[in-house]
């Protein structure tokens, strides 16, 4: 077996690490470990809302709609993703939040992968993300 290759399923693997498939938070020998990028497979029930706005973002992010209807809230505007493949990109310093208008699946890519970015959700569980929260 080649330890530099990992084969998985995004839906199954995402459930193991709050949606995150790749990033600095994976163990170093794991081929999914990366300090350059983070990738998340986000499954959101209808009405799911980001607990708090992300402020002071230090990364660039890309969010792609796989299914559903998903709103990304940005200063002064909202972007509603409605068709499979719709996406939004925002850069460093852009505050943001999100809301699942319908049951939605989204793929988020953020770079770089910054260690030490975590926030406790309403249940008190840590989210692998930035101090103010994930994309």
N, C-alpha and C positions, 0 to 999 in steps of 0.2 A: 504494500500500500504506500502511496506517495503522500507524505505529510504536508506537501506544499499545495495539495489540491483538496478542496472541500466541495462536496455535492450535497445540497439540501433542498428544502422546500420553504419558501418565504413565509407562508402562513403558519407552518409548524414551528420553524425556528424563531419567528418573531415572538411567539408566545413565551419563549424561554427567557427573553431579555427585553421585555416591555417594547417590543417592536424592532429593536435595533439589531441589524444583521451584520454590520461591519463598522469598526471604529477602534479608537485607542483603548476602549474598555474591554476588548476581547484579549484573552491571554496571548502573550508574545509569540509562542510557537504556533498558534492557530493562524492559518492563512487569512482569516477574516480580521486579524489585527491590522489596524492602519492608523497612523498619525496624520495622514494626509486627508482622509475623507471619512464621513460617517454616512451610513445608509439605513433607512428605517422603512419597514413595511407597516403602515399604520392602518388598523382596522377600527373604525369608529361607528358606534351605534348612532342612530338618529338622535339629535339633541346633544351629543357629546360636545363639550366646550372646553377650551383651554382654561385651566384654573386661574391663570393670571397672564397679563401681557408680558412678552419678552422685551426687555429694555437693555440697551447697551450691547447689542449683538456684536460679536467679534468675528462672525463667520459669514460666508455667502451661502445662500440656500436655494435649492430648486425643489419645488413640490409639484408632483405630477398626479393628476386624477386617474385612477384605474377604473373606479366605478362609483356611482352615487352622485351626490351634489354637495360640494364642500366650499365653504366661504373662508377666505384668508382676509383678515382684518389688518389694515395698514393705516398709518397716520393719514387722515384726510380722505381715505377711500377704502372700499371693500372690493375684493376680486372674487367673483363666484365662478367656480369651475363646475361646468355642467356636462361636458362631453368627454368621453374617454380620451385621454391624451392631452386635455387642457392642462396648462401649467403656468406657474408664476415663479419668477426669480427675484430675490431681493438680496441686497448686499450688506456689508458691515454697517452698523449704526442704524439700521432700519428696525424700529420697534414693530412688533406684530403679535397677532393672536389668531385663533381659528375657531370655527364652529361647523359641525356636521349637520347640514340642513336635511340630509337623508342619510341612511346607512351608507357609509363610504369606505373605500379603500384608497389610500394615497401612498405614493412612494416619495420619500424625502431624502435628498442628498445634500449634505452640508460639508463645507470644507473651510479651513482645516479641521481635523478632529482635535478638540481642545480638552486636555485632561482637567479634571476638577470642576467641570460644569455639571451641577446636579441641582435638583429642586425636589422637595418632598411634596407629593400630591396631597389631596384632601384626606386620603386614607393614611397619610404618614409614610407612604412608601417612597423611596428615592426613584427619581426618573433619571435615566442616563441622558443628561442634557446640560444646558448652561444654568448658571446660578438663578437666573430669572425664569428659566423654563425652556422647553423644547419647541422646535418649529412644528 
